[in-house]
Amino acid sequence: MMYQLQSASGEAGLAQAVEANIIALRKLLEALSDITDTCYCFRPAPENSSIGMHTRHIIDHYSCLFAGLDNALIEYDDRSRSVDIETSAGQAIAVLRTKIKELGLINLRQSRRNGTLNIVISSHSDLNAMTVASGLIRELLFLQSHTLHHMAIIQLLLNLQDIRIDPDFAASPSTLKYG
């Protein structure tokens, strides 16, 4: 299969990466709008995690990105882990709306102003964190992939509660395009 490659730099690449994240977060927001807090907090064994925990984790990663843009230092491990977001679908929905608005405000000037982003990552709890260079488009693509991964788990947790949603809810763009 031949792929037509497109540069992921510049205004078009940034706009595409932003839009991909907005689409994912809107799907999540829509799914959360239809469930109760009981469903949101349900923790089946052996998974022992809830929709709320996965949603909070997603939101935390976006919060880390936005918090680190001004000084070009993003620390995904330093998350707030808000219990309010984890236990209230309504609170999560409100924060997701804010994150979608924040994504819509990202622009090329911000990308150029920040240039290289430094990402602090802990690869193992016993090792010191390391810093790696990245860029805004790359981090947005990471967040999209990370979000879809957790949305897939959320979809499983909904299915365990006999709640069915769009089968493509957490599908990656490549799955939707190539099957």
N, CA and C atoms as an extended XYZ file, in Angstrom:
537
Properties=species:S:1:pos:R:3:atomname:S:1:resname:S:1:resid:I:1 pbc="F F F"
N         0.838       -1.167        0.000 N   MET     1
C         0.000        0.000        0.000 CA  MET     1
C         0.890        1.240        0.000 C   MET     1
N         0.600        2.180       -0.854 N   MET     2
C         1.350        3.431       -0.921 CA  MET     2
C         0.703        4.479       -0.019 C   MET     2
N         1.522        5.159        0.738 N   TYR     3
C         1.041        6.229        1.585 CA  TYR     3
C         1.467        7.554        0.991 C   TYR     3
N         0.568        8.498        1.024 N   GLN     4
C         0.925        9.845        0.617 CA  GLN     4
C         1.271       10.602        1.897 C   GLN     4
N         2.531       10.926        2.045 N   LEU     5
C         2.982       11.577        3.265 CA  LEU     5
C         2.771       13.073        3.176 C   LEU     5
N         2.380       13.624        4.297 N   GLN     6
C         2.166       15.057        4.385 CA  GLN     6
C         2.997       15.564        5.555 C   GLN     6
N         3.640       16.691        5.365 N   SER     7
C         4.442       17.265        6.425 CA  SER     7
C         3.557       17.595        7.621 C   SER     7
N         4.028       17.257        8.804 N   ALA     8
C         3.259       17.527       10.024 CA  ALA     8
C         3.750       18.797       10.693 C   ALA     8
N         4.402       19.655        9.943 N   SER     9
C         4.869       20.900       10.536 CA  SER     9
C         4.007       22.048       10.026 C   SER     9
N         4.199       23.178       10.635 N   GLY    10
C         3.489       24.365       10.183 CA  GLY    10
C         2.047       24.404       10.642 C   GLY    10
N         1.366       25.403       10.133 N   GLU    11
C        -0.004       25.690       10.555 CA  GLU    11
C        -0.956       24.530       10.276 C   GLU    11
N        -0.842       23.908        9.097 N   ALA    12
C        -1.754       22.807        8.750 CA  ALA    12
C        -1.549       21.605        9.670 C   ALA    12
N        -0.303       21.267        9.951 N   GLY    13
C        -0.020       20.140       10.840 CA  GLY    13
C        -0.519       20.390       12.252 C   GLY    13
N        -0.310       21.606       12.727 N   LEU    14
C        -0.774       21.955       14.069 CA  LEU    14
C        -2.296       21.919       14.125 C   LEU    14
N        -2.944       22.490       13.123 N   ALA    15
C        -4.411       22.501       13.094 CA  ALA    15
C        -4.970       21.079       13.068 C   ALA    15
N        -4.334       20.206       12.314 N   GLN    16
C        -4.791       18.815       12.216 CA  GLN    16
C        -4.620       18.100       13.565 C   GLN    16
N        -3.500       18.316       14.230 N   ALA    17
C        -3.254       17.679       15.523 CA  ALA    17
C        -4.223       18.207       16.583 C   ALA    17
N        -4.486       19.502       16.556 N   VAL    18
C        -5.443       20.091       17.493 CA  VAL    18
C        -6.835       19.506       17.251 C   VAL    18
N        -7.258       19.482       15.991 N   GLU    19
C        -8.595       18.984       15.654 CA  GLU    19
C        -8.763       17.514       16.049 C   GLU    19
N        -7.735       16.707       15.862 N   ALA    20
C        -7.811       15.291       16.240 CA  ALA    20
C        -8.078       15.145       17.741 C   ALA    20
N        -7.452       15.976       18.549 N   ASN    21
C        -7.667       15.940       19.995 CA  ASN    21
C        -9.056       16.441       20.356 C   ASN    21
N        -9.504       17.486       19.705 N   ILE    22
C       -10.842       18.017       19.972 CA  ILE    22
C       -11.900       16.960       19.647 C   ILE    22
N       -11.741       16.270       18.536 N   ILE    23
C       -12.687       15.220       18.156 CA  ILE    23
C       -12.740       14.131       19.228 C   ILE    23
N       -11.584       13.683       19.690 N   ALA    24
C       -11.542       12.635       20.717 CA  ALA    24
C       -12.209       13.104       22.008 C   ALA    24
N       -11.887       14.311       22.450 N   LEU    25
C       -12.462       14.803       23.706 CA  LEU    25
C       -13.966       15.033       23.581 C   LEU    25
N       -14.429       15.463       22.412 N   ARG    26
C       -15.886       15.627       22.215 CA  ARG    26
C       -16.604       14.283       22.284 C   ARG    26
N       -15.996       13.242       21.713 N   LYS    27
C       -16.597       11.904       21.809 CA  LYS    27
C       -16.695       11.475       23.274 C   LYS    27
N       -15.631       11.709       24.020 N   LEU    28
C       -15.629       11.354       25.438 CA  LEU    28
C       -16.695       12.147       26.182 C   LEU    28
N       -16.752       13.436       25.938 N   LEU    29
C       -17.734       14.305       26.584 CA  LEU    29
C       -19.158       13.819       26.294 C   LEU    29
N       -19.413       13.461       25.054 N   GLU    30
C       -20.742       12.965       24.677 CA  GLU    30
C       -21.080       11.666       25.417 C   GLU    30
N       -20.134       10.765       25.514 N   ALA    31
C       -20.379        9.502       26.221 CA  ALA    31
C       -20.652        9.751       27.703 C   ALA    31
N       -19.916       10.666       28.306 N   LEU    32
C       -20.094       10.950       29.727 CA  LEU    32
C       -21.426       11.635       30.010 C   LEU    32
N       -21.938       12.351       29.039 N   SER    33
C       -23.198       13.082       29.211 CA  SER    33
C       -24.381       12.148       29.420 C   SER    33
N       -24.229       10.896       29.030 N   ASP    34
C       -25.336        9.937       29.086 CA  ASP    34
C       -25.255        8.957       30.241 C   ASP    34
N       -24.322        9.163       31.184 N   ILE    35
C       -24.189        8.184       32.272 CA  ILE    35
C       -24.351        8.845       33.637 C   ILE    35
N       -24.680        8.024       34.621 N   THR    36
C       -24.822        8.493       36.000 CA  THR    36
C       -23.460        8.466       36.700 C   THR    36
N       -23.393        9.121       37.839 N   ASP    37
C       -22.159        9.062       38.632 CA  ASP    37
C       -21.895        7.646       39.146 C   ASP    37
N       -22.949        6.888       39.388 N   THR    38
C       -22.774        5.496       39.812 CA  THR    38
C       -22.058        4.705       38.728 C   THR    38
N       -22.494        4.871       37.506 N   CYS    39
C       -21.836        4.214       36.370 CA  CYS    39
C       -20.416        4.742       36.215 C   CYS    39
N       -20.244        6.038       36.358 N   TYR    40
C       -18.953        6.701       36.196 CA  TYR    40
C       -17.927        6.180       37.213 C   TYR    40
N       -18.390        5.828       38.403 N   CYS    41
C       -17.492        5.396       39.486 CA  CYS    41
C       -17.393        3.880       39.631 C   CYS    41
N       -18.152        3.129       38.845 N   PHE    42
C       -18.163        1.661       38.925 CA  PHE    42
C       -16.759        1.105       38.697 C   PHE    42
N       -16.305        0.225       39.640 N   ARG    43
C       -14.957       -0.361       39.574 CA  ARG    43
C       -15.043       -1.880       39.618 C   ARG    43
N       -15.134       -2.533       38.466 N   PRO    44
C       -15.249       -3.990       38.465 CA  PRO    44
C       -13.911       -4.668       38.758 C   PRO    44
N       -13.972       -5.802       39.434 N   ALA    45
C       -12.762       -6.610       39.644 CA  ALA    45
C       -12.541       -7.442       38.384 C   ALA    45
N       -11.370       -7.779       37.995 N   PRO    46
C       -10.085       -7.419       38.592 CA  PRO    46
C        -9.549       -6.078       38.092 C   PRO    46
N       -10.244       -5.440       37.149 N   GLU    47
C        -9.781       -4.154       36.596 CA  GLU    47
C        -9.555       -3.140       37.713 C   GLU    47
N       -10.545       -3.008       38.597 N   ASN    48
C       -10.488       -2.120       39.745 CA  ASN    48
C       -10.187       -0.673       39.390 C   ASN    48
N       -10.547       -0.271       38.181 N   SER    49
C       -10.479        1.145       37.833 CA  SER    49
C       -11.822        1.533       37.246 C   SER    49
N       -12.126        2.809       37.320 N   SER    50
C       -13.434        3.287       36.893 CA  SER    50
C       -13.309        4.175       35.660 C   SER    50
N       -14.446        4.450       35.061 N   ILE    51
C       -14.496        5.412       33.962 CA  ILE    51
C       -13.954        6.744       34.465 C   ILE    51
N       -14.344        7.096       35.688 N   GLY    52
C       -13.877        8.351       36.274 CA  GLY    52
C       -12.365        8.410       36.414 C   GLY    52
N       -11.766        7.306       36.814 N   MET    53
C       -10.305        7.274       36.968 CA  MET    53
C        -9.609        7.456       35.613 C   MET    53
N       -10.133        6.795       34.591 N   HIS    54
C        -9.528        6.928       33.264 CA  HIS    54
C        -9.764        8.325       32.692 C   HIS    54
N       -10.938        8.878       32.926 N   THR    55
C       -11.230       10.234       32.447 CA  THR    55
C       -10.337       11.247       33.140 C   THR    55
N       -10.207       11.111       34.454 N   ARG    56
C        -9.323       12.017       35.200 CA  ARG    56
C        -7.900       11.927       34.687 C   ARG    56
N        -7.447       10.727       34.390 N   HIS    57
C        -6.093       10.515       33.879 CA  HIS    57
C        -5.913       11.223       32.526 C   HIS    57
N        -6.899       11.120       31.663 N   ILE    58
C        -6.857       11.810       30.371 CA  ILE    58
C        -6.761       13.315       30.594 C   ILE    58
N        -7.659       13.843       31.423 N   ILE    59
C        -7.698       15.285       31.689 CA  ILE    59
C        -6.377       15.755       32.286 C   ILE    59
N        -5.827       14.989       33.212 N   ASP    60
C        -4.551       15.359       33.829 CA  ASP    60
C        -3.458       15.551       32.788 C   ASP    60
N        -3.425       14.699       31.779 N   HIS    61
C        -2.383       14.823       30.758 CA  HIS    61
C        -2.536       16.110       29.944 C   HIS    61
N        -3.771       16.465       29.619 N   TYR    62
C        -3.981       17.735       28.914 CA  TYR    62
C        -3.608       18.913       29.818 C   TYR    62
N        -3.949       18.816       31.083 N   SER    63
C        -3.593       19.877       32.031 CA  SER    63
C        -2.085       20.048       32.119 C   SER    63
N        -1.346       18.959       32.116 N   CYS    64
C         0.119       19.026       32.154 CA  CYS    64
C         0.660       19.720       30.909 C   CYS    64
N         0.102       19.396       29.759 N   LEU    65
C         0.550       20.061       28.524 CA  LEU    65
C         0.337       21.561       28.628 C   LEU    65
N        -0.878       21.980       28.964 N   PHE    66
C        -1.172       23.415       29.017 CA  PHE    66
C        -0.365       24.124       30.095 C   PHE    66
N        -0.149       23.470       31.233 N   ALA    67
C         0.631       24.081       32.314 CA  ALA    67
C         2.092       24.284       31.912 C   ALA    67
N         2.604       23.421       31.031 N   GLY    68
C         4.016       23.501       30.672 CA  GLY    68
C         4.336       24.273       29.413 C   GLY    68
N         3.325       24.719       28.681 N   LEU    69
C         3.606       25.394       27.407 CA  LEU    69
C         4.375       26.702       27.568 C   LEU    69
N         4.042       27.493       28.572 N   ASP    70
C         4.701       28.797       28.711 CA  ASP    70
C         6.191       28.691       28.980 C   ASP    70
N         6.600       27.698       29.776 N   ASN    71
C         8.030       27.555       30.059 CA  ASN    71
C         8.668       26.395       29.292 C   ASN    71
N         7.906       25.807       28.355 N   ALA    72
C         8.398       24.727       27.479 CA  ALA    72
C         8.889       23.508       28.259 C   ALA    72
N         8.283       23.252       29.417 N   LEU    73
C         8.649       22.097       30.237 CA  LEU    73
C         7.371       21.375       30.660 C   LEU    73
N         7.184       20.172       30.145 N   ILE    74
C         5.965       19.413       30.410 CA  ILE    74
C         6.318       18.197       31.250 C   ILE    74
N         5.629       18.072       32.376 N   GLU    75
C         5.870       16.963       33.302 CA  GLU    75
C         4.585       16.164       33.456 C   GLU    75
N         4.434       15.135       32.628 N   TYR    76
C         3.225       14.323       32.662 CA  TYR    76
C         3.071       13.534       33.960 C   TYR    76
N         4.163       13.279       34.666 N   ASP    77
C         4.082       12.537       35.931 CA  ASP    77
C         3.551       13.400       37.077 C   ASP    77
N         3.673       14.719       36.948 N   ASP    78
C         3.259       15.642       38.009 CA  ASP    78
C         1.810       16.057       37.774 C   ASP    78
N         0.895       15.109       37.996 N   ARG    79
C        -0.520       15.328       37.717 CA  ARG    79
C        -1.268       15.653       39.010 C   ARG    79
N        -2.395       16.350       38.859 N   SER    80
C        -3.165       16.761       40.043 CA  SER    80
C        -3.954       15.615       40.662 C   SER    80
N        -4.400       14.671       39.863 N   ARG    81
C        -5.154       13.507       40.337 CA  ARG    81
C        -6.369       13.915       41.175 C   ARG    81
N        -7.194       14.809       40.621 N   SER    82
C        -8.353       15.358       41.312 CA  SER    82
C        -9.425       14.300       41.569 C   SER    82
N        -9.765       14.123       42.836 N   VAL    83
C       -10.809       13.186       43.209 CA  VAL    83
C       -12.165       13.680       42.705 C   VAL    83
N       -12.369       15.006       42.660 N   ASP    84
C       -13.632       15.562       42.165 CA  ASP    84
C       -13.888       15.144       40.718 C   ASP    84
N       -12.867       15.229       39.882 N   ILE    85
C       -13.009       14.837       38.475 CA  ILE    85
C       -13.205       13.330       38.375 C   ILE    85
N       -12.579       12.601       39.260 N   GLU    86
C       -12.631       11.141       39.231 CA  GLU    86
C       -13.974       10.591       39.695 C   GLU    86
N       -14.725       11.359       40.479 N   THR    87
C       -15.965       10.843       41.070 CA  THR    87
C       -17.230       11.545       40.576 C   THR    87
N       -17.096       12.581       39.779 N   SER    88
C       -18.266       13.313       39.290 CA  SER    88
C       -18.194       13.470       37.773 C   SER    88
N       -19.116       12.804       37.079 N   ALA    89
C       -19.157       12.941       35.618 CA  ALA    89
C       -19.421       14.394       35.235 C   ALA    89
N       -20.263       15.075       35.995 N   GLY    90
C       -20.553       16.485       35.719 CA  GLY    90
C       -19.315       17.364       35.819 C   GLY    90
N       -18.504       17.122       36.846 N   GLN    91
C       -17.256       17.879       37.004 CA  GLN    91
C       -16.313       17.578       35.850 C   GLN    91
N       -16.213       16.314       35.468 N   ALA    92
C       -15.350       15.937       34.349 CA  ALA    92
C       -15.818       16.593       33.057 C   ALA    92
N       -17.112       16.614       32.834 N   ILE    93
C       -17.666       17.245       31.631 CA  ILE    93
C       -17.299       18.719       31.586 C   ILE    93
N       -17.425       19.408       32.704 N   ALA    94
C       -17.077       20.835       32.758 CA  ALA    94
C       -15.603       21.052       32.424 C   ALA    94
N       -14.737       20.217       32.983 N   VAL    95
C       -13.299       20.362       32.726 CA  VAL    95
C       -12.972       19.992       31.282 C   VAL    95
N       -13.625       18.960       30.748 N   LEU    96
C       -13.400       18.591       29.340 CA  LEU    96
C       -13.790       19.739       28.409 C   LEU    96
N       -14.879       20.418       28.713 N   ARG    97
C       -15.277       21.585       27.900 CA  ARG    97
C       -14.181       22.656       27.923 C   ARG    97
N       -13.595       22.863       29.082 N   THR    98
C       -12.501       23.834       29.199 CA  THR    98
C       -11.287       23.390       28.391 C   THR    98
N       -10.949       22.110       28.464 N   LYS    99
C        -9.785       21.604       27.713 CA  LYS    99
C       -10.023       21.724       26.210 C   LYS    99
N       -11.239       21.481       25.760 N   ILE   100
C       -11.555       21.629       24.340 CA  ILE   100
C       -11.375       23.088       23.920 C   ILE   100
N       -11.821       24.017       24.750 N   LYS   101
C       -11.630       25.453       24.455 CA  LYS   101
C       -10.142       25.805       24.421 C   LYS   101
N        -9.385       25.284       25.384 N   GLU   102
C        -7.945       25.549       25.418 CA  GLU   102
C        -7.258       25.014       24.160 C   GLU   102
N        -7.663       23.826       23.725 N   LEU   103
C        -7.093       23.269       22.487 CA  LEU   103
C        -7.385       24.188       21.311 C   LEU   103
N        -8.591       24.721       21.259 N   GLY   104
C        -8.972       25.613       20.171 CA  GLY   104
C        -8.183       26.913       20.137 C   GLY   104
N        -7.556       27.245       21.251 N   LEU   105
C        -6.773       28.485       21.328 CA  LEU   105
C        -5.304       28.299       20.967 C   LEU   105
N        -4.883       27.050       20.832 N   ILE   106
C        -3.493       26.799       20.429 CA  ILE   106
C        -3.325       27.293       19.002 C   ILE   106
N        -2.254       27.977       18.752 N   ASN   107
C        -2.015       28.454       17.392 CA  ASN   107
C        -0.539       28.331       17.025 C   ASN   107
N        -0.249       28.604       15.779 N   LEU   108
C         1.106       28.442       15.258 CA  LEU   108
C         2.102       29.354       15.971 C   LEU   108
N         1.693       30.569       16.305 N   ARG   109
C         2.604       31.484       17.008 CA  ARG   109
C         3.072       30.864       18.312 C   ARG   109
N         2.145       30.235       19.009 N   GLN   110
C         2.496       29.585       20.277 CA  GLN   110
C         3.487       28.456       20.025 C   GLN   110
N         3.255       27.704       18.970 N   SER   111
C         4.148       26.610       18.614 CA  SER   111
C         5.540       27.128       18.308 C   SER   111
N         5.630       28.176       17.536 N   ARG   112
C         6.940       28.748       17.176 CA  ARG   112
C         7.609       29.415       18.369 C   ARG   112
N         6.822       30.084       19.204 N   ARG   113
C         7.381       30.767       20.364 CA  ARG   113
C         8.047       29.760       21.290 C   ARG   113
N         7.398       28.632       21.457 N   ASN   114
C         7.933       27.637       22.379 CA  ASN   114
C         9.034       26.786       21.760 C   ASN   114
N         9.029       26.658       20.423 N   GLY   115
C        10.043       25.833       19.777 CA  GLY   115
C        10.049       24.435       20.354 C   GLY   115
N        11.190       24.015       20.839 N   THR   116
C        11.322       22.687       21.419 CA  THR   116
C        10.712       22.667       22.814 C   THR   116
N         9.951       21.618       23.072 N   LEU   117
C         9.411       21.390       24.406 CA  LEU   117
C        10.280       20.345       25.087 C   LEU   117
N        10.497       20.520       26.357 N   ASN   118
C        11.225       19.527       27.141 CA  ASN   118
C        10.200       18.710       27.924 C   ASN   118
N        10.251       17.409       27.723 N   ILE   119
C         9.304       16.509       28.358 CA  ILE   119
C        10.034       15.729       29.449 C   ILE   119
N         9.545       15.831       30.669 N   VAL   120
C        10.137       15.098       31.790 CA  VAL   120
C         9.392       13.777       31.918 C   VAL   120
N        10.137       12.683       31.868 N   ILE   121
C         9.540       11.348       31.870 CA  ILE   121
C        10.258       10.464       32.879 C   ILE   121
N         9.471        9.735       33.655 N   SER   122
C        10.025        8.694       34.530 CA  SER   122
C         9.776        7.364       33.848 C   SER   122
N        10.843        6.667       33.500 N   SER   123
C        10.676        5.386       32.813 CA  SER   123
C        10.488        4.229       33.785 C   SER   123
N        10.831        4.448       35.045 N   HIS   124
C        10.694        3.413       36.073 CA  HIS   124
C        10.722        4.113       37.422 C   HIS   124
N         9.971        3.616       38.377 N   SER   125
C         9.881        4.287       39.676 CA  SER   125
C        11.203        4.333       40.426 C   SER   125
N        12.117        3.413       40.113 N   ASP   126
C        13.406        3.385       40.801 CA  ASP   126
C        14.480        4.216       40.098 C   ASP   126
N        14.159        4.784       38.955 N   LEU   127
C        15.135        5.548       38.191 CA  LEU   127
C        14.799        7.028       38.230 C   LEU   127
N        15.816        7.851       38.043 N   ASN   128
C        15.584        9.288       37.965 CA  ASN   128
C        14.836        9.624       36.692 C   ASN   128
N        14.053       10.678       36.761 N   ALA   129
C        13.342       11.140       35.571 CA  ALA   129
C        14.357       11.649       34.564 C   ALA   129
N        13.979       11.566       33.292 N   MET   130
C        14.842       12.100       32.242 CA  MET   130
C        14.062       13.133       31.458 C   MET   130
N        14.781       13.975       30.764 N   THR   131
C        14.167       15.001       29.938 CA  THR   131
C        14.489       14.714       28.487 C   THR   131
N        13.442       14.730       27.655 N   VAL   132
C        13.629       14.516       26.223 CA  VAL   132
C        13.014       15.683       25.466 C   VAL   132
N        13.575       15.969       24.310 N   ALA   133
C        13.076       17.059       23.479 CA  ALA   133
C        11.902       16.588       22.640 C   ALA   133
N        10.945       17.463       22.453 N   SER   134
C         9.788       17.160       21.629 CA  SER   134
C         9.263       18.472       21.051 C   SER   134
N         8.123       18.389       20.411 N   GLY   135
C         7.491       19.582       19.853 CA  GLY   135
C         5.998       19.536       20.129 C   GLY   135
N         5.337       20.652       19.921 N   LEU   136
C         3.924       20.749       20.242 CA  LEU   136
C         3.080       19.776       19.420 C   LEU   136
N         3.336       19.680       18.129 N   ILE   137
C         2.552       18.760       17.295 CA  ILE   137
C         2.758       17.327       17.770 C   ILE   137
N         3.985       16.957       18.056 N   ARG   138
C         4.276       15.596       18.521 CA  ARG   138
C         3.556       15.310       19.830 C   ARG   138
N         3.543       16.256       20.738 N   GLU   139
C         2.870       16.045       22.019 CA  GLU   139
C         1.357       15.962       21.841 C   GLU   139
N         0.811       16.730       20.926 N   LEU   140
C        -0.622       16.627       20.649 CA  LEU   140
C        -0.960       15.257       20.068 C   LEU   140
N        -0.101       14.739       19.205 N   LEU   141
C        -0.331       13.398       18.648 CA  LEU   141
C        -0.221       12.332       19.737 C   LEU   141
N         0.726       12.509       20.657 N   PHE   142
C         0.824       11.599       21.803 CA  PHE   142
C        -0.464       11.640       22.619 C   PHE   142
N        -0.960       12.861       22.918 N   LEU   143
C        -2.166       12.985       23.726 CA  LEU   143
C        -3.368       12.340       23.036 C   LEU   143
N        -3.463       12.482       21.738 N   GLN   144
C        -4.564       11.852       21.013 CA  GLN   144
C        -4.499       10.330       21.177 C   GLN   144
N        -3.336        9.766       20.958 N   SER   145
C        -3.162        8.314       21.086 CA  SER   145
C        -3.446        7.852       22.518 C   SER   145
N        -2.916        8.575       23.480 N   HIS   146
C        -3.119        8.266       24.897 CA  HIS   146
C        -4.606        8.332       25.253 C   HIS   146
N        -5.274        9.358       24.758 N   THR   147
C        -6.697        9.537       25.030 CA  THR   147
C        -7.507        8.387       24.444 C   THR   147
N        -7.241        8.034       23.198 N   LEU   148
C        -7.974        6.940       22.551 CA  LEU   148
C        -7.741        5.614       23.278 C   LEU   148
N        -6.529        5.394       23.748 N   HIS   149
C        -6.216        4.177       24.521 CA  HIS   149
C        -7.112        4.088       25.763 C   HIS   149
N        -7.204        5.174       26.498 N   HIS   150
C        -8.033        5.166       27.710 CA  HIS   150
C        -9.519        5.149       27.380 C   HIS   150
N        -9.889        5.755       26.256 N   MET   151
C       -11.288        5.685       25.824 CA  MET   151
C       -11.682        4.245       25.489 C   MET   151
N       -10.748        3.458       24.979 N   ALA   152
C       -11.039        2.042       24.700 CA  ALA   152
C       -11.343        1.298       26.000 C   ALA   152
N       -10.614        1.608       27.050 N   ILE   153
C       -10.878        0.986       28.352 CA  ILE   153
C       -12.220        1.478       28.895 C   ILE   153
N       -12.494        2.767       28.713 N   ILE   154
C       -13.786        3.322       29.137 CA  ILE   154
C       -14.929        2.607       28.408 C   ILE   154
N       -14.739        2.354       27.128 N   GLN   155
C       -15.771        1.651       26.363 CA  GLN   155
C       -16.000        0.248       26.929 C   GLN   155
N       -14.940       -0.434       27.296 N   LEU   156
C       -15.084       -1.759       27.922 CA  LEU   156
C       -15.833       -1.659       29.253 C   LEU   156
N       -15.512       -0.641       30.040 N   LEU   157
C       -16.185       -0.453       31.327 CA  LEU   157
C       -17.672       -0.134       31.130 C   LEU   157
N       -17.999        0.597       30.086 N   LEU   158
C       -19.408        0.855       29.767 CA  LEU   158
C       -20.099       -0.440       29.345 C   LEU   158
N       -19.433       -1.211       28.507 N   ASN   159
C       -20.004       -2.491       28.054 CA  ASN   159
C       -20.262       -3.437       29.225 C   ASN   159
N       -19.368       -3.451       30.220 N   LEU   160
C       -19.571       -4.290       31.398 CA  LEU   160
C       -20.836       -3.906       32.158 C   LEU   160
N       -21.287       -2.668       31.956 N   GLN   161
C       -22.504       -2.183       32.615 CA  GLN   161
C       -23.695       -2.189       31.649 C   GLN   161
N       -23.533       -2.929       30.550 N   ASP   162
C       -24.576       -3.050       29.520 CA  ASP   162
C       -24.953       -1.710       28.896 C   ASP   162
N       -23.991       -0.834       28.797 N   ILE   163
C       -24.187        0.443       28.108 CA  ILE   163
C       -23.399        0.367       26.808 C   ILE   163
N       -24.104        0.464       25.720 N   ARG   164
C       -23.480        0.356       24.397 CA  ARG   164
C       -23.373        1.743       23.781 C   ARG   164
N       -22.206        2.012       23.225 N   ILE   165
C       -21.984        3.278       22.532 CA  ILE   165
C       -21.432        2.965       21.138 C   ILE   165
N       -21.216        3.986       20.372 N   ASP   166
C       -20.706        3.845       19.008 CA  ASP   166
C       -19.487        2.920       19.012 C   ASP   166
N       -19.490        1.870       18.189 N   PRO   167
C       -18.345        0.951       18.154 CA  PRO   167
C       -17.031        1.642       17.764 C   PRO   167
N       -17.119        2.774       17.094 N   ASP   168
C       -15.920        3.521       16.701 CA  ASP   168
C       -15.512        4.569       17.738 C   ASP   168
N       -16.135        4.538       18.903 N   PHE   169
C       -15.883        5.511       19.968 CA  PHE   169
C       -14.388        5.736       20.205 C   PHE   169
N       -13.622        4.670       20.332 N   ALA   170
C       -12.205        4.779       20.676 CA  ALA   170
C       -11.298        4.300       19.543 C   ALA   170
N       -11.849        4.192       18.352 N   ALA   171
C       -11.043        3.691       17.235 CA  ALA   171
C        -9.999        4.714       16.820 C   ALA   171
N        -8.818        4.216       16.512 N   SER   172
C        -7.749        5.103       16.049 CA  SER   172
C        -8.046        5.543       14.616 C   SER   172
N        -7.513        6.669       14.203 N   PRO   173
C        -7.719        7.130       12.821 CA  PRO   173
C        -7.295        6.113       11.785 C   PRO   173
N        -6.201        5.383       12.055 N   SER   174
C        -5.743        4.390       11.068 CA  SER   174
C        -6.728        3.228       10.965 C   SER   174
N        -7.338        2.839       12.076 N   THR   175
C        -8.346        1.781       12.041 CA  THR   175
C        -9.559        2.234       11.238 C   THR   175
N        -9.973        3.463       11.442 N   LEU   176
C       -11.131        3.984       10.715 CA  LEU   176
C       -10.831        4.103        9.218 C   LEU   176
N        -9.596        4.438        8.888 N   LYS   177
C        -9.249        4.656        7.492 CA  LYS   177
C        -8.955        3.351        6.749 C   LYS   177
N        -8.217        2.448        7.411 N   TYR   178
C        -7.742        1.243        6.728 CA  TYR   178
C        -8.420       -0.051        7.191 C   TYR   178
N        -9.231        0.051        8.253 N   GLY   179
C        -9.972       -1.129        8.702 CA  GLY   179
C        -9.271       -2.041        9.593 C   GLY   179
